[in-house]
Every structure is written in C-alpha cells, then in structure tokens.
C-alpha cells in the first residue's frame, strides 16, 4: 500500500514495525489543529495495514511532544462551551479512540520532553519507554486546565489516583528516572542507546504470535474493569481461539522437538 505524507507527522514502516513521529521539532512537536487531523488519518492507515505488527509513537528532534501549541489556545479564548465541545468531539476524541483501539500493540518512545496532550497520547499507548533525556510534565494546571485527551482515564489506571492528583495539582516536572519510579514509564535507557533499544523491543513484540498478542491484550484490557468471573470467561474464550491457531501448534511442536533432541544427547554433551 502507498503511504501518505504529512506536514506535522512522519509515517514509515520498517518491516513489521511502523514508526509514527511527531514532526514539528522547532516547537518541541507541539500539537496544532493540523496535527490532530493528520494523526487521525495516519492512525487509519496503520489500522488498515496488514503488515504492521507494532506501532511506535515518538518525536523528531529533541522532544517527544510538548502538548497543544499555546498560540492555538489563545485563538480560542472567545469560543463558547458548545464550540469547544464540538472541537473535542471531532478532533481529540477521534484521535485518542483511534490510537487506543488500534489492532496492534503500541509503544510510546519518549525521546525527550513530553507534556500536556503529548503525554496524554503516550498514556494511551500500551507501553512507555523513556530516554534519559526525557522530561515529563503534565502542565495543565499551569494554564488553568484539566487533563484531557484521555488522561483522566489512563493516568489513574497507570499510577493510581493519589499519585495522579499530586502530579496534576503540583504541576510536577519529572526526570525519566522519577517517571520510572512512579510507574509512568516502564523502562529508561541512555539517550545514545535509545533508538536501538526501542527498535529491539518493537521487533521482539512483532516477532511474537500475532493472534496471542492481540487476544491477550484485549483480555488484559477487559479484565481491568471486570469481575474475576468475567475475566476468567474472557480468558477462556480467547484461549480457546489461540488453541486452534497454527501459531500455537507450530510452536508447541517446535518446543517438543527441541526437548526431545536435548534428551537424546549424551549426558556429557548436555552438561556442556
């Protein structure tokens, strides 16, 4: 399939891994109206691409994404509440839902400063890894706003309600190591090693059985808001599908073949 080009984003695929990069480096990849429109279109392309097994969301230049461009906020000073609501419904809501409901795992590779809406989009991803160069700050209360783009949903689920309140109300700025300590990110890597580490992580996920990854992901999400009985029911349905898959049969057969080969080797060779 042909890949579209964008002005505020870059979209490229490397084998089964697709990279979606915010691309306004002079503004720390701040989001403008066009960014949301292009994000929605790019995510639709990824959704419909049969080759993509993992999506990596990251930024060009020294920043991940600094959130909404403040100039755009000032332009909407005179908007009525219905106008603001319509904008959120048509833009922010569409992008967050498209990212969250992608059929493939998503990694937010936080290569530098991340704030506001940029951080909210990172929270909508399945995994967050950070460079030591990353600096994290929500920044909403600093300009008299509440978190949006799904942050009120994702943040308490990631780090808990109490920590969420503290971070948001104090407008705390976190280093990558501090973000790791709070659970906001899953891993911190030296800046010089970061691109290679993200590529390795994405490739390892892309190499896993696609059906098991997708169904397991759906089961984990469903269980988060379910009773134990409902979670067990969901596991049973997903597992029954996996047990019928070619991936399962091939990998079990390969495992048993390797074990049989080891058992047949002389004891001295096995010790080596």
Secondary structure, 3 states (H helix, E strand, C coil): CCCCCCCCEEEEEECCEEEEEECCHHHCCCECHHHHHHHHHHHHHHHHCCCCCEEEEEECCCEEECCECHHHHHHCCCCCHHHHHHHHHHHHHHHHHHHHCCCCEEEEEECCEEEHHHHHHHHCCCEEEEECCCEEECCCHHHCCCCCCCHHHHHHHHHCHHHHHHHHHHCCEEEHHHHHHHCCCCEEECHHHHHHHHHHHHHHHHCCCHHHHHHHHHHHHHHHCCCHHHHHHHHHHHHHHHHCCHHHHHHHHHHHHHHHHHHHCCHHHHHC
